[in-house]
Amino acid sequence: MVKGISRRVIVVDSPDPHIFEQAIFILSNDIASGGGVTSQQLVDQAVRIAKSYARTHVDPPRKRFRLTPWISALLGGAVISLVWLLVVLL
């Protein structure tokens, strides 16, 4: 059971459902009663905030380990050296 006064809320669907499903904004009483701001401005601001949050809270792309030419050359030289060493010792 919920007691208290009724509140005005703005519910915004997520631009990226992997982060959140909906954002719920509870309006303060002075804004909800008029406050000089239109309902469309409130909805636009809520959508802007939800999109900004979704954009800044995505997982960073994973860094792939890439073999540079220098590392490839060193690894190739090490493998060839080991093969020669095994041939000489056997």
C-alpha positions in Angstrom: 0.0 0.0 0.0 1.3 3.4 -1.0 0.5 6.4 1.1 1.1 10.1 0.4 0.4 12.5 -2.3 0.4 11.6 -6.0 3.5 12.5 -7.9 4.0 13.3 -11.6 6.6 11.2 -13.3 8.2 11.0 -16.7 9.1 7.5 -17.9 11.6 7.3 -20.8 12.4 4.1 -22.7 16.1 3.3 -22.9 18.0 4.0 -26.1 20.1 0.9 -25.3 18.2 -1.9 -23.5 21.5 -3.5 -22.5 22.1 -0.7 -20.0 18.6 -0.1 -18.6 15.0 -0.7 -19.6 13.4 2.6 -18.5 14.4 5.8 -16.8 11.8 7.2 -14.3 12.0 10.9 -13.5 10.0 12.1 -10.5 9.1 15.7 -10.8 9.3 18.1 -7.9 6.1 19.7 -6.8 6.9 23.2 -7.9 7.8 22.1 -11.4 4.8 19.8 -11.6 2.4 22.6 -10.7 3.5 24.9 -13.5 6.9 26.4 -12.8 7.2 28.1 -16.2 8.4 25.0 -18.0 6.2 23.2 -20.6 5.6 19.5 -20.4 7.4 19.0 -23.8 10.5 20.7 -22.4 10.5 18.4 -19.4 10.1 15.3 -21.6 12.9 16.5 -24.0 15.2 17.1 -21.0 14.4 13.6 -19.6 15.1 12.0 -23.0 18.4 14.0 -23.3 19.5 12.9 -19.8 18.7 9.2 -20.6 20.6 9.3 -23.9 23.6 11.0 -22.3 23.7 8.4 -19.5 23.5 5.5 -22.0 26.2 7.0 -24.2 28.6 7.5 -21.3 28.0 4.1 -19.6 28.7 1.7 -22.4 31.5 -0.8 -22.0 34.7 0.3 -23.6 35.7 -1.7 -26.7 38.1 -4.5 -25.8 41.7 -4.0 -26.9 43.0 -6.8 -29.1 46.5 -7.8 -28.7 48.2 -7.2 -32.0 51.6 -8.5 -33.0 53.7 -5.6 -34.3 56.3 -6.3 -36.9 59.1 -6.0 -34.3 57.5 -8.5 -32.0 56.8 -10.9 -34.9 60.5 -10.7 -36.0 61.7 -11.3 -32.4 59.4 -14.3 -32.0 60.4 -15.7 -35.4 64.1 -15.4 -34.6 63.6 -17.1 -31.2 61.8 -20.0 -32.8 64.4 -20.4 -35.5 67.2 -20.2 -32.9 65.5 -23.0 -30.8 65.2 -25.2 -33.9 68.8 -24.7 -34.8 69.8 -25.4 -31.2 67.8 -28.6 -31.1 69.3 -29.8 -34.5 72.9 -29.1 -33.3 72.3 -30.9 -29.9 70.7 -34.0 -31.4 
